[in-house]
């Protein structure tokens, strides 16, 4: 009788722990996604440029086996440039920690790094030069 009660309490405790862990993982994942979206919105809000040197490639996210998830182009003329760089770094660090903590597996391909180019006063990613 005591053994059955102990096993029942242990099972309930473990399932409760698993549920709490899963909720924490979902919460952390959503926080990373929110940062990613925030950075994307800030980047897209102002891509003006007058020359190629006004544009920069920004590595986005972190793959579990290393390297960025993708690349974005950002304008150094964006009034929120410093905030973009800070939030992007924060998002990348959180994703690296998340990947390690939860044993995330990803593809290990290396995405092509585009060149940042100013075309018609707008920063764009250029994969051809």
Secondary structure, DSSP 8 states (H G I E B T S, - for coil): -HHHHHHHHHHHHHHHHHHHHHHHHHHHHHHHHHHHHHHHHHHHH--B-SSGGGEEEEEES--TTSS-SEEEEEETT-TTHHHHHHHHHHHHHHHHHHHHHHT-----------EEEEETTEEEEES--
